[in-house]
Amino acid sequence: MGLADRLTSQLLVQALVRTVQSAGGMAMVLHKGEQMSGAIVVQIMERGENLGLFERVTDLDGRVTLMSAGPAIGCEPSEIKQYIERRTRVDPDIWFVELDIADGQRLAADVLAAG
């Protein structure tokens, strides 16, 4: 069992936010989910440009990865807002985190799939 399998969603989100901030980027929790095991979705931005939403999932082999989720890249900010509102209505335990940093998808994958 890897380190990420033992960490709570809240600790993973906190680690992600701190890692991004220490690397000079910006990170913000858009919706705080269930502390122990809430799903985590990360919106990756670079210099204010949306590069997509990615959800932390476990594949059939038990590996934790980031899978593309939500509206397409280049969509209107209102579409992302509506997507977040829909997902949190259906699953109030879900976490949404916005990152604005270069190579944010790799950084998020490294932190959220550590171990």
Backbone bond lengths (Angstrom), bond angles and torsions (degrees), N, CA, C in turn:
res aa  C-N    CA-C-N  psi(-1)  N-CA   C-N-CA  omega(-1)  CA-C   N-CA-C  phi
1 M - - - 1.459 - - 1.529 108.31 -
2 G 1.339 117.62 128.20 1.449 122.15 -178.67 1.517 112.75 -80.63
3 L 1.319 114.56 167.41 1.462 121.68 -179.58 1.521 111.43 -57.69
4 A 1.348 117.48 -42.76 1.468 120.47 -177.96 1.525 111.48 -65.09
5 D 1.340 117.18 -26.60 1.462 120.29 178.56 1.521 111.69 -69.58
6 R 1.319 116.93 -24.27 1.461 121.30 -176.87 1.521 112.44 -95.74
7 L 1.300 118.21 -19.84 1.458 121.09 -177.44 1.526 110.91 -81.70
8 T 1.318 115.39 146.48 1.461 119.70 177.78 1.522 109.78 -76.21
9 S 1.316 115.57 163.02 1.469 120.47 176.88 1.526 110.55 -59.40
10 Q 1.311 116.43 -41.69 1.459 119.93 -179.62 1.530 111.37 -61.19
11 L 1.330 118.09 -43.91 1.463 120.88 178.89 1.521 111.68 -65.99
12 L 1.326 117.27 -38.72 1.462 120.33 177.23 1.527 111.14 -62.98
13 V 1.328 116.43 -44.19 1.468 120.41 178.89 1.529 110.07 -63.94
14 Q 1.319 117.73 -44.27 1.465 120.81 178.61 1.530 110.93 -60.89
15 A 1.323 117.16 -42.77 1.462 120.81 178.44 1.521 110.93 -63.20
16 L 1.315 117.06 -40.53 1.460 121.34 179.02 1.525 110.94 -63.94
17 V 1.317 116.80 -47.21 1.477 121.16 179.55 1.532 110.11 -60.09
18 R 1.300 117.64 -47.30 1.474 120.95 -178.92 1.524 111.74 -64.74
19 T 1.322 117.00 -39.74 1.461 120.77 179.56 1.522 110.74 -63.38
20 V 1.317 116.92 -45.27 1.465 121.24 179.79 1.525 110.22 -63.79
21 Q 1.327 116.77 -46.02 1.464 120.40 -179.54 1.522 111.52 -63.58
22 S 1.331 117.73 -40.32 1.467 120.10 -179.87 1.524 111.71 -69.86
23 A 1.327 117.37 -21.27 1.468 121.97 176.72 1.525 111.82 -89.34
24 G 1.335 117.33 4.40 1.461 121.28 176.70 1.514 115.04 92.63
25 G 1.312 117.39 6.38 1.458 120.52 179.13 1.514 111.86 -97.01
26 M 1.310 114.38 -177.19 1.461 120.82 177.95 1.518 108.56 -116.01
27 A 1.337 115.43 141.63 1.461 120.76 178.57 1.517 108.63 -141.76
28 M 1.328 114.95 140.67 1.460 119.94 -178.09 1.528 109.15 -146.22
29 V 1.329 115.43 134.82 1.463 120.30 174.90 1.526 106.87 -82.06
30 L 1.331 116.85 117.95 1.462 122.10 -179.52 1.521 111.56 -86.10
31 H 1.345 116.48 -31.05 1.464 121.50 176.93 1.514 107.95 -149.15
32 K 1.308 114.94 123.08 1.464 121.21 -179.94 1.522 108.87 -86.71
33 G 1.313 115.81 124.36 1.457 121.46 -177.21 1.513 113.00 -102.12
34 E 1.317 114.72 -162.57 1.457 121.94 -179.99 1.527 109.55 -68.61
35 Q 1.327 116.66 132.95 1.460 121.96 -171.61 1.525 114.28 -62.79
36 M 1.311 118.13 -40.13 1.464 120.53 -172.17 1.534 113.95 -81.59
37 S 1.322 116.55 -50.07 1.460 117.49 -169.59 1.522 114.36 -141.98
38 G 1.321 118.26 23.67 1.455 119.84 178.65 1.523 111.51 -64.62
39 A 1.323 116.27 144.64 1.466 121.16 175.42 1.527 108.90 -61.86
40 I 1.342 116.80 154.33 1.469 121.54 -178.76 1.520 109.06 -125.08
41 V 1.348 115.77 125.46 1.459 122.28 174.44 1.524 107.41 -119.72
42 V 1.329 115.58 132.44 1.461 121.59 -177.48 1.521 108.85 -116.04
43 Q 1.333 115.62 128.48 1.462 120.46 172.63 1.523 106.66 -95.79
44 I 1.324 116.28 120.71 1.456 121.84 -178.68 1.526 109.10 -96.45
45 M 1.313 114.33 125.36 1.467 121.59 177.37 1.534 107.57 -123.65
46 E 1.314 115.94 153.92 1.458 120.41 170.10 1.516 107.61 -140.31
47 R 1.329 114.35 114.18 1.476 121.87 -176.37 1.527 111.12 54.75
48 G 1.340 115.39 40.76 1.455 120.98 176.41 1.516 115.32 84.25
49 E 1.334 117.62 -4.94 1.465 121.01 -179.48 1.531 109.53 -94.60
50 N 1.329 116.75 128.63 1.462 122.01 -179.44 1.524 110.43 -71.27
51 L 1.338 115.82 124.06 1.462 121.06 177.12 1.519 111.74 -107.32
52 G 1.331 117.04 2.00 1.452 120.16 174.65 1.510 114.06 124.87
53 L 1.336 114.09 166.41 1.457 122.34 175.19 1.517 108.08 -108.73
54 F 1.342 115.83 141.10 1.451 121.38 -176.61 1.521 108.91 -136.62
55 E 1.329 115.75 131.93 1.449 121.12 -178.03 1.524 110.41 -106.00
56 R 1.309 115.60 136.52 1.464 122.19 176.51 1.524 107.88 -74.10
57 V 1.339 116.03 118.68 1.461 121.24 -179.16 1.529 109.62 -134.04
58 T 1.315 115.41 157.84 1.454 121.47 174.40 1.520 107.24 -104.99
59 D 1.350 116.33 125.32 1.465 118.94 -178.13 1.532 110.57 -81.23
60 L 1.309 116.44 -179.23 1.467 121.61 -175.85 1.528 113.09 -64.49
61 D 1.327 116.72 -21.47 1.463 120.92 178.31 1.522 112.33 -91.08
62 G 1.336 116.72 2.88 1.463 120.92 179.39 1.514 115.07 86.03
63 R 1.335 117.07 5.78 1.471 120.95 178.22 1.515 109.58 -85.04
64 V 1.332 115.37 140.39 1.458 121.05 177.45 1.525 108.09 -89.95
65 T 1.351 116.18 127.77 1.460 121.66 -179.92 1.518 109.18 -136.97
66 L 1.318 115.65 173.05 1.466 121.59 172.57 1.514 107.71 -106.44
67 M 1.332 115.94 127.72 1.459 122.12 -179.47 1.529 108.74 -114.82
68 S 1.300 116.39 137.96 1.458 121.10 177.83 1.521 110.13 -57.22
69 A 1.337 115.69 137.63 1.466 121.31 -178.47 1.523 109.00 -143.93
70 G 1.310 116.25 159.71 1.458 121.13 171.07 1.508 115.23 76.39
71 P 1.338 114.98 -163.63 1.467 121.59 -176.46 1.532 112.53 -62.27
72 A 1.310 115.55 157.86 1.464 122.44 -178.70 1.528 111.27 -67.89
73 I 1.330 114.68 155.72 1.458 121.17 175.63 1.527 108.34 -59.32
74 G 1.308 116.44 140.14 1.456 121.12 179.69 1.515 114.35 87.07
75 C 1.323 117.17 3.19 1.464 120.05 179.53 1.532 109.65 -72.36
76 E 1.297 114.78 169.15 1.462 120.83 178.08 1.531 109.96 -71.59
77 P 1.325 117.88 145.27 1.467 120.82 176.90 1.531 113.10 -54.54
78 S 1.325 116.93 -30.68 1.464 120.16 179.36 1.534 111.20 -64.94
79 E 1.347 117.36 -32.28 1.462 120.74 178.38 1.526 110.72 -66.87
80 I 1.305 116.80 -38.25 1.465 120.72 177.56 1.517 109.77 -66.97
81 K 1.310 116.19 -43.64 1.464 120.48 178.79 1.530 110.54 -59.88
82 Q 1.326 116.91 -44.48 1.465 121.02 178.85 1.526 111.37 -64.12
83 Y 1.333 116.67 -39.00 1.461 120.76 178.39 1.531 110.32 -62.24
84 I 1.320 116.61 -46.01 1.469 121.24 178.87 1.522 110.29 -61.66
85 E 1.322 117.13 -43.58 1.472 120.69 179.36 1.530 111.08 -62.16
86 R 1.338 117.13 -43.04 1.474 120.84 178.87 1.525 111.07 -63.24
87 R 1.316 116.52 -48.62 1.468 120.21 -178.15 1.526 112.09 -63.12
88 T 1.332 117.27 -39.68 1.468 119.23 -178.54 1.529 111.58 -74.13
89 R 1.329 117.35 -25.94 1.475 120.10 174.12 1.524 110.05 -67.28
90 V 1.327 116.28 -44.05 1.459 122.25 -178.69 1.536 110.76 -74.44
91 D 1.326 116.41 -39.09 1.467 121.92 -176.86 1.530 109.35 -134.27
92 P 1.333 117.95 86.36 1.465 120.18 -178.63 1.529 113.17 -66.31
93 D 1.336 118.01 -9.62 1.464 121.89 -179.79 1.527 113.40 -84.90
94 I 1.329 117.37 -6.11 1.459 122.48 -175.03 1.539 110.97 -75.54
95 W 1.324 115.72 146.00 1.467 122.81 174.67 1.525 108.83 -102.27
96 F 1.333 116.95 139.70 1.461 122.64 170.22 1.518 107.71 -124.05
97 V 1.323 115.82 126.79 1.461 122.24 -178.32 1.521 108.23 -127.90
98 E 1.325 116.62 133.42 1.466 121.39 176.58 1.517 108.78 -106.00
99 L 1.342 115.93 130.33 1.455 122.34 177.19 1.513 108.86 -119.09
100 D 1.319 117.04 136.40 1.460 121.31 173.40 1.522 107.06 -126.15
101 I 1.329 114.57 97.72 1.464 121.49 -176.18 1.526 108.18 -163.68
102 A 1.324 116.07 150.44 1.459 120.23 175.27 1.522 109.38 -65.00
103 D 1.306 117.15 140.60 1.462 124.28 178.71 1.535 111.76 59.00
104 G 1.330 115.26 36.47 1.459 121.60 -176.48 1.516 114.54 -63.03
105 Q 1.326 117.68 -33.99 1.463 119.83 -179.04 1.526 110.30 -66.00
106 R 1.320 117.88 -43.36 1.462 121.20 178.33 1.530 110.22 -64.62
107 L 1.325 116.58 -44.73 1.457 120.16 -179.61 1.525 110.64 -61.42
108 A 1.318 117.22 -45.23 1.467 121.23 178.83 1.523 110.95 -62.35
109 A 1.328 116.41 -42.39 1.474 120.12 179.20 1.523 110.12 -63.03
110 D 1.339 117.47 -41.48 1.463 120.86 -179.89 1.532 111.20 -61.98
111 V 1.320 116.96 -44.75 1.464 120.36 -177.65 1.523 111.04 -72.65
112 L 1.320 117.22 -47.09 1.472 120.47 -173.30 1.533 113.25 -76.92
113 A 1.321 117.30 -20.23 1.462 119.86 179.56 1.519 111.79 -112.00
114 A 1.341 117.07 16.73 1.473 121.32 -177.48 1.521 110.45 -57.81
115 G 1.306 115.25 144.69 1.465 120.20 174.72 1.467 110.36 92.99
